[in-house]
Amino acid sequence: MSVASPVPIPYASYLRVYEPLAAFPEPERSHWARYASQPHTPGAQEELRRSLADLLPTPPVPVPVHESGDAFVAHLEGVVVVCPWRTRFRGWLAMEELAADGYPASVLDAMLPPVVRVQAADDYERWRSRNPDARPWIRTGVWQVPLRWFTLFADEDREYRAGEPGEVGAGRAPVLRYRTTMAQARRRLARALKALRGAIDDGPMTEGLVEVGRWLEEFHPRALVELDFGGLVHALPAGWLAEDRSAAELAEGIAALRDGDDEAANEVYGRLAERWRVVRDLRFAN
């Protein structure tokens, strides 16, 4: 099912929030205003290249020494919105998730020496004590798009651009993403949560929606919310990407729950869960 790609990008998806400049205090607001006015700003590939470069030294540098001053830039209804990378902060969070995944100590030691992990944990604890309210603008799903993320979007938010072949590094990769306003994302999540709680007991899906909802509440109400398939576009065939309508299907399942049609809802969810299980299983392919 996987296709070869010359692009060294992790097979991960991203949920991003882009906030208007008014959401940032000074002097950060002025920094982002100057940054957004540049003719060219680095994209996801540049962020990735820098992160991978830090892992090459011995010992590796899993968390940058200094926080990134870069961001993704977009426009929402004519207003500039930015999504700060916060690469250092996200590096610490990724290390926490790695430890929580239950890898044996020998595997963790092979990936990152104990002394590196201890130093990073100490640095994060000191930083967190000074920044207790910090939250990332970007969330990552490895080898998947978490199904709960699709509740924020409708099929009308979907944007797909097929890739173009070319020499190594010269072709254009496909793009599959969804974009919507923060108001729409919150509204859809609230409707989905109400339907789930009215039909079934609290479970992983409900808990996941609550957690995402709390995260969204941290941001400006006029922000832009984006779901980017990111590196997954390099692991999935073009036909799969062109035909995928996961957001529309999940909305169909939630509507069935709201109408009391549990059988139809279970059928939709089962179909979606199986499709994305196959994608997750690609991590074990050789």
N, C-alpha and C positions, 0 to 999 in steps of 0.2 A: 504493500500500500504506500510505502514511502517512496519519495523521488529524490534523486541526488541533487545536491545544491552546492555551488562553490562558495556560498555565503556562510561565514563562520558565525552563526547566530544561534543562541539557545532556543530550544523548541518550547517557547513559553508565550503566553498571552498576557495582556496588560489591561487593567482597568485604571483609567486616568481621570483626574479632575483638573480642569483648567479654570483658574479664577481670574476675574477682572482685576486690573491694577488697583482699583479702589479697595480691594480686600487686603492689601499688604500695607503694613506700617512703613513709615520712613525709617531709615534710608533705603529699605528694600524696594519700596515702590518706585523710587527714581532709578534704581539699578535695573529693574525689569523694564521700565519704560525705555531706557537707553538700549537695553539688550534687544527688545522687540523691534526697535527701529533699525537694527542692522539689516543689510540686504540679504545676508545668508546666516541662518542659525543652524547649529549641528542637529542632526536627527538621531533616530534610535540607533542606527548603525555606528555612529560616532561614540555614543554613550557606551555601547557594547564593546567597541574596539578598546576604549580606555580601560574598561573593567577587566577585559581579558588580558591586556598588557600587564596589569598589576599581579596577575596570577603566574606570570612566567618566571619572575626572580626566585631565588632560593635563599631563605624561605619565602613563600608567596605573601602577597599583601592583600588579604581578603577584604579589608576595609580601607579606603583611601585615608591618608593622613589628614587631608584638608577637605572640607565640604565643597561640593561642586557649585559653581556659580552659573551653571547653565540651566536651560529649561526648554520645554517644547512650547511652541507658540502657535496660536490659532486665532480665528476671529469668530465671534458669535454676534450676529445681528449688527455687524459693523463695529463691534467693540473688541479690542485686543484682549485676549485671555492667555494666561501662561500657566504651565504645569512644571514647577521646579523639579529638577531631577532628584535632588537630595540623595545623591549616590552613597555618601558615607552613612547616613541614617539607615537607608535601605539595606546596606551591607550588613550592619549590625542586626537588623531584623531578620535577614536571610540566615545569618549564623544561628540565631535563636531557633528558627524553624528547622534548620538542619539538625540541631541537637534534639529537638522535640520529635523528629521523625523516627527515632528509635534505632538509628544505625549502631552496630557494634562499635565498641571503642577502637578496635583495630582498624575498622574502615574509616572512622573519623580521623584517626591518627595518620592514615595514609593520605587522606585528602588535605588535611590541615594539621600540622604538628601541634601537640598540646600547648607548647609555649606560645604559639601564635594565637590559639583560641583563648587562652587565659588572658593574654595581653589585651586582645580585642574586647573581651568581656569586662575587664577592668576599665578600659577607656569608655566603653558604653555606659557603665554604671555612673562614672563621674559626669559624663555628658548629660545623661538622663536626669541627674539630680539638679542640673542647671536649666534643663529644658523639659519640665514635667508634662507640658501640654503639647509637645511636638507630635505631629501625625504626618504620615507620608501622603503625597499627592498621587502616588502610583502603587498599585497592588499587582502582584504577579501570580499567574497560574502556570505551573510547570507541567508540560505535556497534556494540557487540557484548557478548556474554558469552563470554570465552575458554572454549573447550570443556574445557580442563583443570580449570577451576573446578568443573564439574559432577561430577567424580569424587569430590568430597568429600561429596556428598549422595545421598540416595535419594528416591524419589517420595513416600515417607511424610513427608518433611521439607517438602514443598511446601505453600505457603499462597497461595491466590489469592482476591482480593476484587475483584469487578467495580466499575467506577466508577459514579458517579451523576451525571446531568446537572444543570446549574444555571446560574445567571448567571455571567458571567466572574468567576473567582476564588472562586465560591461552591460549585461542584460538587466532588464528591469524586473524586479520581483513582483509577484502579485500582491494585492492589498485587499484585505477584508476587514472592515471595521464598522462600528455603529457609533453614531453621535447623536446626543439629545441634550435638552436643557436640564438643569438641575431640578426645576419645578416638575417637569414631566417624569424624570427618573424617580423622584420621591413619591409622586402620585401613583405611578405604576407599582412601585414596591409596596406601598400601603395597601393597594387593592389586592395584590397577590397575598400579602400577609393575612389580610382579613379573610380571604377565601380559604386559605390553608387552615387557619385556626377555626373556621366555621365547619370544616369538613373532617379534619383529622387531629389527633393529639399532637402536641409539640414534638418535633423530631429534628434531625439534622438539617432538613431544608428550612424549617421555620427558624431554627436557631441561627442558621447562616444568613437568612434575610434580616433578622433583627440586628445581627452584627454589622452587616453592610449598611443598614439604615442608620445606625449610630455613627458610622464613619462618615456617611454623606452629610449628616447634620453638622459636622465640623466645618463645612465650607460655605462660601458665599451663596446666597439663594439664586444669583444670576450667573452661576458657573456653567461650564460645559462639561458633560460627562461623556467619556469615550471608552469603548471596548475595542481593543485592537488585537487581532489574531496573531500579531507579531511574528515570531519565528515559526509558528505552526504552519504558515503558508509554505514553508520549505519541506515539510514532512507529509503534506497531504496533496493528492492529485488535483489538478486543475478542475476536473469535473466535480469532485467532492466539494471544493470550495464554492464553485459556481452554483451548485444546487442546494447547499446548506441553508436552511431557514430555521435555525434553532430558536431564535427569538419568537418568531411567529408561531412555531409549534408549541413552545412553552406557554405562550399567551392563550393558545387554543385549549391547552390542558387546564389552565387556571380558570378559564371561562366555563369549562365543563364542571369543574368543582363548584363554582359559584351557582351553577344551574342544578346542582345535585346529581349530576351524572358521573358517579364515581368510576364506573366501568370505562367510560371514554377517557376520563382523566388518567386512570392507571395505564391505559393503552398508550396514550401520548407520552407519559413520563417514562414508561418502560422502553419505548422506542428511542427516546432521546438518551436515556441512560446507557443503552446498549451501544448506540453510535459513538458516544464519547468514551465508553469503556474500551472500544477497539482502538481509539486514538491513544488513550493512556497506555495500552499494551504495547504500542510501538516502541516505547523506551527500552523494552527487552529484546527488540529485534536486532539482528546483526547484519 
